[in-house]
């Protein structure tokens, strides 16, 4: 004869078993979260590269339509003089003007806030974290020691390796300007300047960039950075001592060159020390 049914004979989790299960789940979460975070950052970097490819294509279409002249880096957000029409837009919305991975840039208040024009009577506002190559694109009012001057560039003026000449890249408003009039990517001799290595991929961070030949690649920082690639963690870039005080020294190096040097033509000395192009 079978024993009578008893609730006590039913198996149940003990408190210790529940705590063990909770502990295992917590351990798995702690292991998986960093992996998920890295995957999310990698996805944002891929989306950023896709956006920069649009900038490269729009630049090519602009250049073809304007007899070889490069876009104005100070007005590329304007409809009439810039890239929106070549992207099929009247205005460049923030989704297009901002890198998908610029959250730290925003937290550091280093986004640029611009008011481009749609027409002679209409403007719009947009926040920006992409910038132009100052020496590879034109500039309607490029700052100089004697005041703003126009700097018009034709594509065939840019002698050198087109796979190493940057035209668009990750940018930060640094040093911070309340109402910047342009977004140009360039290093300062003793600071990061407006460069921004906000993406993962190397120890010191990666900046995504579109190049003159139309492809999108990466700028890897070889020197120590901090603040998620927004500042240098060293005294200055390792450029030759004699060039640190020379205006335009960065334009003698890829990815910022080629730069015209003392009336002797376009000269590129190789890579900017501290950056590797991939």
C-alpha positions as CSV (number, residue, x, y, z in Angstrom):
1,X,0.0,0.0,0.0
2,X,1.4,3.4,-1.0
3,X,2.2,6.0,1.5
4,X,-0.3,8.8,1.9
5,X,0.4,12.0,-0.1
6,X,2.1,14.7,2.0
7,X,3.0,18.3,1.1
8,X,6.2,17.8,3.0
9,X,7.3,15.2,0.5
10,X,7.3,17.8,-2.3
11,X,10.8,19.2,-3.0
12,X,11.4,22.9,-2.7
13,X,14.4,25.3,-3.0
14,X,16.0,26.0,0.3
15,X,17.1,29.5,1.2
16,X,20.7,28.5,0.6
17,X,19.9,27.1,-2.8
18,X,18.1,30.3,-3.8
19,X,21.1,32.4,-2.7
20,X,23.4,30.2,-4.7
21,X,21.2,30.7,-7.9
22,X,21.1,34.4,-7.3
23,X,24.8,34.5,-6.9
24,X,25.4,32.6,-10.1
25,X,23.0,34.9,-12.0
26,X,24.8,38.0,-10.6
27,X,28.2,36.5,-11.6
28,X,27.0,35.9,-15.2
29,X,25.6,39.4,-15.4
30,X,28.9,40.9,-14.2
31,X,30.7,38.8,-16.9
32,X,28.3,39.7,-19.7
33,X,27.8,43.4,-19.1
34,X,31.3,44.5,-20.2
35,X,31.0,42.3,-23.3
36,X,27.6,43.9,-24.1
37,X,29.1,47.4,-23.5
38,X,32.0,46.7,-25.8
39,X,29.6,45.5,-28.5
40,X,27.4,48.6,-28.1
41,X,30.5,50.9,-28.5
42,X,31.7,48.9,-31.5
43,X,28.2,49.2,-33.1
44,X,28.4,53.0,-32.6
45,X,31.8,53.1,-34.2
46,X,30.4,51.2,-37.3
47,X,27.5,53.7,-37.5
48,X,29.9,56.6,-37.3
49,X,32.0,55.2,-40.2
50,X,28.8,54.8,-42.2
51,X,27.9,58.4,-41.6
52,X,31.4,59.6,-42.6
53,X,31.1,57.6,-45.8
54,X,28.0,59.8,-46.6
55,X,30.2,62.9,-46.0
56,X,32.8,61.5,-48.4
57,X,30.2,60.8,-51.1
58,X,28.6,64.2,-50.7
59,X,32.1,65.8,-50.9
60,X,32.8,64.0,-54.2
61,X,29.4,65.1,-55.6
62,X,30.0,68.7,-54.6
63,X,33.5,68.6,-56.1
64,X,32.2,67.2,-59.4
65,X,29.4,69.8,-59.7
66,X,31.7,72.7,-58.8
67,X,34.5,72.0,-61.3
68,X,36.9,70.4,-58.8
69,X,36.7,73.0,-56.0
70,X,36.5,71.5,-52.5
71,X,33.6,72.4,-50.2
72,X,33.9,75.3,-47.8
73,X,34.9,73.8,-44.4
74,X,33.4,76.9,-42.7
75,X,30.0,76.6,-44.4
76,X,29.5,72.9,-45.0
77,X,26.3,72.9,-43.0
78,X,24.7,75.6,-45.2
79,X,22.3,74.4,-47.9
80,X,23.4,76.7,-50.7
81,X,27.2,76.5,-50.0
82,X,27.5,73.2,-48.2
83,X,26.7,69.5,-48.2
84,X,23.0,69.1,-47.3
85,X,21.7,69.1,-50.8
86,X,24.1,66.4,-51.7
87,X,22.7,64.3,-48.8
88,X,19.2,64.8,-50.1
89,X,18.3,67.2,-47.3
90,X,17.5,70.9,-46.7
91,X,19.2,70.8,-43.3
92,X,21.6,68.5,-41.7
93,X,19.9,67.1,-38.6
94,X,21.7,66.1,-35.5
95,X,21.6,62.5,-36.4
96,X,23.8,63.3,-39.4
97,X,25.9,66.1,-37.8
98,X,26.7,64.1,-34.6
99,X,28.8,60.9,-34.2
100,X,26.6,58.1,-32.6
101,X,29.4,57.6,-30.0
102,X,29.8,61.2,-28.8
103,X,28.1,60.8,-25.4
104,X,31.3,61.7,-23.5
105,X,31.8,64.7,-25.8
106,X,28.4,65.9,-24.8
107,X,28.9,65.2,-21.1
108,X,32.1,67.3,-21.3
109,X,30.1,70.2,-23.0
110,X,32.3,69.9,-26.1
111,X,29.7,69.6,-28.8
112,X,29.6,72.6,-31.2
113,X,26.3,74.4,-31.5
114,X,25.9,76.0,-35.0
115,X,23.3,78.1,-36.8
116,X,23.7,77.4,-40.5
117,X,21.6,78.9,-43.3
118,X,19.0,77.3,-45.5
119,X,18.5,80.5,-47.5
120,X,19.2,84.2,-47.2
121,X,16.3,84.5,-44.7
122,X,16.2,81.1,-43.0
123,X,18.5,79.4,-40.5
124,X,18.4,76.3,-38.4
125,X,20.2,75.1,-35.2
126,X,22.2,71.9,-35.0
127,X,24.8,70.4,-32.6
128,X,27.9,69.0,-34.2
129,X,30.6,66.5,-33.4
130,X,32.1,65.9,-36.9
131,X,34.6,68.3,-38.4
132,X,36.5,69.0,-41.6
133,X,40.1,68.8,-42.7
134,X,41.3,72.4,-42.7
135,X,44.0,72.0,-45.3
136,X,42.2,69.6,-47.6
137,X,38.9,71.6,-47.9
138,X,38.4,75.2,-48.8
139,X,37.7,77.9,-46.2
140,X,35.9,81.2,-46.9
141,X,37.4,82.9,-43.9
142,X,40.4,80.9,-42.6
143,X,41.9,82.5,-39.5
144,X,45.5,83.7,-39.9
145,X,47.9,85.9,-38.0
146,X,46.7,88.9,-40.0
147,X,42.9,88.1,-39.9
148,X,40.5,85.9,-41.7
149,X,41.4,85.1,-45.3
150,X,39.8,82.9,-48.0
151,X,41.6,79.6,-48.8
152,X,40.2,78.0,-51.9
153,X,41.3,74.5,-52.7
154,X,40.9,72.4,-55.9
155,X,41.1,68.7,-55.6
156,X,44.0,68.5,-58.0
157,X,45.9,71.0,-55.8
158,X,46.2,68.3,-53.1
159,X,49.4,66.5,-54.1
160,X,50.2,63.4,-52.0
161,X,48.7,60.1,-51.1
162,X,44.9,60.5,-51.2
163,X,44.5,57.5,-48.9
164,X,46.2,59.4,-46.1
165,X,44.7,62.9,-46.5
166,X,41.8,63.3,-44.0
167,X,38.8,65.3,-45.2
168,X,36.3,64.6,-42.3
169,X,36.7,63.1,-38.9
170,X,35.5,62.9,-35.3
171,X,35.7,66.5,-33.8
172,X,35.3,68.1,-30.5
173,X,34.8,71.8,-29.6
174,X,38.1,72.2,-27.8
175,X,39.2,74.6,-26.5
176,X,35.5,75.3,-26.0
177,X,34.0,78.2,-28.0
178,X,30.5,79.3,-27.0
179,X,29.4,79.9,-30.6
180,X,32.0,78.3,-32.9
181,X,31.8,79.5,-36.6
182,X,33.5,76.4,-38.0
183,X,34.4,72.8,-37.1
184,X,37.9,71.9,-38.2
185,X,39.8,68.9,-37.0
186,X,43.4,69.7,-36.1
187,X,45.8,69.1,-33.2
188,X,47.4,71.8,-31.1
189,X,51.1,71.4,-30.4
190,X,50.8,71.0,-26.7
191,X,47.2,69.7,-26.4
192,X,44.7,67.5,-28.1
193,X,43.2,70.4,-30.0
194,X,39.9,69.5,-31.7
195,X,40.9,65.9,-32.4
196,X,38.9,63.3,-30.6
197,X,39.7,59.7,-30.2
198,X,36.3,58.7,-28.8
199,X,36.1,55.2,-30.2
200,X,37.5,51.9,-28.8
201,X,39.9,49.8,-30.8
202,X,43.3,50.7,-29.3
203,X,44.7,51.5,-25.9
204,X,44.6,55.3,-26.4
205,X,41.4,55.5,-28.5
206,X,40.5,55.8,-32.2
207,X,39.1,58.6,-34.3
208,X,37.2,57.6,-37.4
209,X,38.0,59.6,-40.6
210,X,37.0,59.9,-44.2
211,X,39.9,60.3,-46.6
212,X,40.4,62.1,-49.9
213,X,40.1,58.9,-52.0
214,X,36.6,58.3,-50.5
215,X,37.4,55.5,-48.1
216,X,36.7,55.6,-44.3
217,X,39.5,54.5,-42.0
218,X,40.8,55.1,-38.5
219,X,43.3,57.3,-36.7
220,X,44.9,55.5,-33.8
221,X,46.4,57.5,-31.0
222,X,49.9,56.2,-30.2
223,X,50.4,58.6,-27.3
224,X,48.5,58.4,-23.9
225,X,45.1,60.1,-23.8
226,X,42.6,60.6,-21.0
227,X,38.9,61.6,-20.7
228,X,38.0,58.8,-23.2
229,X,40.3,60.1,-25.8
230,X,39.4,63.8,-25.5
231,X,42.6,65.1,-23.9
232,X,46.3,64.3,-24.0
233,X,47.8,62.5,-21.0
234,X,51.3,63.7,-22.0
235,X,53.0,67.0,-22.1
236,X,52.5,67.5,-25.9
237,X,52.6,65.6,-29.2
238,X,56.0,64.2,-29.9
239,X,56.7,66.5,-32.9
240,X,60.2,67.8,-33.5
241,X,61.3,70.5,-31.1
242,X,62.1,73.0,-33.8
243,X,58.5,72.8,-35.3
244,X,56.4,73.1,-32.1
245,X,56.3,76.9,-32.4
246,X,56.0,77.0,-36.3
247,X,52.6,77.9,-37.5
248,X,51.1,75.2,-39.6
249,X,53.6,72.5,-38.6
250,X,50.8,69.9,-38.5
251,X,50.2,70.4,-42.2
252,X,53.5,68.9,-43.1
253,X,52.2,65.5,-41.9
254,X,49.5,63.1,-42.8
255,X,46.5,63.0,-42.1
256,X,46.5,66.9,-42.0
257,X,48.7,67.5,-44.9
258,X,49.7,68.3,-47.5
259,X,50.6,71.8,-46.6
260,X,52.4,74.4,-48.6
261,X,55.7,75.1,-47.0
262,X,57.6,78.4,-47.4
263,X,56.8,78.8,-51.1
264,X,58.5,75.5,-52.2
265,X,55.5,73.5,-53.0
266,X,53.4,70.9,-51.2
267,X,55.4,68.9,-48.7
268,X,54.4,65.9,-46.6
269,X,57.0,64.5,-44.1
270,X,55.1,61.3,-43.3
271,X,52.7,60.6,-40.4
272,X,51.9,63.1,-37.7
273,X,54.0,61.8,-34.8
274,X,51.7,60.1,-32.3
275,X,49.0,59.0,-34.8
276,X,48.8,55.9,-37.0
277,X,46.5,55.8,-40.0
278,X,44.7,52.5,-40.6
